[in-house]
Amino acid sequence: MLEVLKYTLPSLIVLFGTWLVMYKIFKNESQKRAWELKKTTQKEINSVRLRAYERLALVLERTVPEHMLLEMTNLNQMTVTQVQQHLLRTIRMEFDHNMSQQIYVSEELWDRIIRARDELGAFVNTIAIQLPEGSTSLDYAKTLTSAYALNGDTPSALALDALKTEVKALW
């Protein structure tokens, strides 16, 4: 019995040591693969996130009243209500088309972008309501662009600043 123990005990110690070394090697290799995969996917995700930030910046720029009005070719043939409805539809379509970008940005930034959309819609409606009876679509366009320019820190500008800050934080 003592003789068997002399050979079995060292064998078990060597077997355990080999298992321990192999376990650590496999664990280290697994961690290395996971890190490489994360590094590769992070690179791809950052690329997608940057495109999302670009698209949201475009949305914020495209929905500035001056830019939307410049896109309207038949402005002088429309009524104030038609222009107002067209602007609201454009704002809604721009934001709805880019709704999926919210998964790539922070919740705070997305809330600020939604707030900019809502406040811009309210601004378009407010200017239309404040116009005197009989105003033309050109009067509405002039009043809207000048009031927006005088507004200072517009919701779109604030959202764009927050977007730029978040992008800078990525780097």
FENLINCOR-V168368 format. One record per residue. RES is the residue in one small letter. PHI is phi in degrees with one decimal (none if undefined). Layout:
RES/PHI
RES/PHI
//
This chain:
m/none
l/-64.5
e/-64.5
v/-65.9
l/-64.8
k/-61.3
y/-91.8
t/-75.1
l/-60.5
p/-62.1
s/-63.5
l/-65.6
i/-65.7
v/-64.6
l/-61.1
f/-63.7
g/-62.7
t/-63.4
w/-61.5
l/-63.0
v/-63.5
m/-63.9
y/-60.1
k/-65.6
i/-63.3
f/-64.7
k/-64.6
n/-62.7
e/-64.9
s/-64.2
q/-65.0
k/-64.4
r/-63.7
a/-62.9
w/-65.9
e/-63.0
l/-63.2
k/-63.2
k/-63.1
t/-65.7
t/-68.0
q/-62.6
k/-63.1
e/-67.9
i/-64.3
n/-62.2
s/-63.4
v/-66.3
r/-62.0
l/-62.2
r/-63.8
a/-65.0
y/-61.8
e/-62.2
r/-64.0
l/-68.1
a/-63.4
l/-62.3
v/-59.8
l/-64.2
e/-74.4
r/-67.3
t/-94.9
v/-68.3
p/-49.5
e/-59.2
h/-67.6
m/-66.2
l/-68.4
l/-65.7
e/-75.5
m/-83.7
t/-81.1
n/-110.6
l/-58.7
n/-73.3
q/-98.9
m/-105.8
t/-86.3
v/-60.0
t/-62.5
q/-64.5
v/-64.7
q/-57.9
q/-64.0
h/-64.8
l/-63.6
l/-63.2
r/-65.4
t/-63.9
i/-59.8
r/-61.1
m/-65.2
e/-60.5
f/-72.7
d/-63.8
h/-65.3
n/-110.3
m/-59.3
s/-69.2
q/-69.6
q/-63.3
i/-74.3
y/-101.9
v/-118.8
s/-68.2
e/-64.7
e/-64.1
l/-66.1
w/-62.9
d/-61.6
r/-66.7
i/-67.0
i/-64.2
r/-62.4
a/-62.4
r/-61.1
d/-64.7
e/-69.0
l/-66.3
g/-61.7
a/-64.1
f/-64.1
v/-59.8
n/-68.1
t/-62.9
i/-63.7
a/-63.9
i/-69.8
q/-78.3
l/-67.1
p/-67.8
e/-57.5
g/87.9
s/-70.4
t/-91.8
s/-65.0
l/-68.3
d/-61.2
y/-62.4
a/-62.7
k/-64.9
t/-63.0
l/-63.3
t/-68.8
s/-70.6
a/-65.5
y/-67.2
a/-66.2
l/-78.5
n/-65.9
g/75.2
d/-78.8
t/-74.4
p/-57.8
s/-66.9
a/-67.0
l/-66.0
a/-66.0
l/-66.4
d/-62.9
a/-64.5
l/-63.5
k/-62.7
t/-62.5
e/-67.4
v/-66.8
k/-62.6
a/-67.8
l/-67.1
w/-95.9
//
